Amino acid sequence: MQRRCFITALSASGSGALVGLSAQAQGFPARPLRYIVPVAAGGGSDLVGRTVTERWGRVLGQSFVVDNIGGGGGAIACLAAAKSVPDGYTLLQGYVGTHGTNPATRSKLPYDAVKDFTAVGMIGATPNVLVVHASLPVQTVAQFVDYLKRNPGRVSYGSAGQGTLTHLTMELFKQAANAFALHIPYRGIAPAFNDLLGGQTQAMFPGLAAALPHLRSGRVRALAVTGAARHPLLKDVPTLIESGYKGFDAVQWYGVVGPAGMPSGLVKTLNDTLNAVLTGPDLRDRLSAEAVEPHAMTPEAFGQYIRDDIARWTRLAHDRKIDLDA
């Protein structure tokens, strides 16, 4: 009854009615769905997945069973999803790591991020933030670049690890600015922040959610954010595009994919209902803990987004000679 009411409401509003679907899609779902999150329970990605599936399950009239599969930088989870039956009952929360930076920096990745999956839809994204230690005598991106060039070899930056978005975004910036800073990789963003706060490193490109507590404490300073527009939580901080660096629309994104070969009717059902959840009145507030802005997309647009993101980071990895499997 709940699902019938939802479909009727969509038809009345004209916001993507679930009509003209195949007979298979019309009977879907008839049992709970498995939703693979490629990280251990807890943390930002897990929170995003559980927040979305709780609401998505109510719309579909079936519950989601969240299956946290960590390890291998997301490769184990991706393989599990790719090898599942393409009947819509197993979905994966792909993100910029599994379907962006990993394919670009690992030549021996055991899955194809495009060919082995069906794009279902985007969930949302959060920017990365160029931050510096509060003691660094810079207030703008231009001043930071000038400082790098006047102090060659004296500035280092931390990252959450080799090949992560925090690493590649700074490498992209260094390339665009024609400047140098020494890369210090860590095992995760927390230890990287510890050394930045302690002054062992001077800069970093963390995700916004990880940066916010330290920005509010005043111990680090935000110079710019990635993305096409300023973030509502940092309205006074310009984008890198505003600061003169084109192409810095890259963000930490989350989306939903299934195994390759999913019927188009099922994909449309899943995409329509996911997008209805993303426009719900409370979702933005719930995702604000991770600074994620919901962003609905069609399956076709999301599939192209994945391909474009892989291409972006592959070009950078080639230019900077980054191959983690070499």
Buried (B, 14 or more C-beta within 10 A) or exposed (E): EEBEEBBEEBEEEEEBBBEEBBEEBEEBBEEEBBBBBBBEEEBBBBBBBBBBBBBBBBBBBBBBEBBBBBEBBBBBBBBBBBEBEBBBBBBBBBBBBBBBBBBBBBEEBEBEBBEBBBBBBBBBBBBBBBBBBBEBEBEEBEBBBBBBEEEEEEBBBBBBBEBBBBBBBBBBBBEBBEBEBEBBBBEBBEEBBEBBBEEEBBBBBBBBBBBBEBBEEEBBBBBBBBBEEBBEBBEEBBBBBBBBBEEBBBBBBBBBBBBEEBBEBBBBBBBBBBBBBBEBEEBBEBBBEBBBBBBBBBBEEBBEBBBEBBEBBBEBBEEBEBBBEE
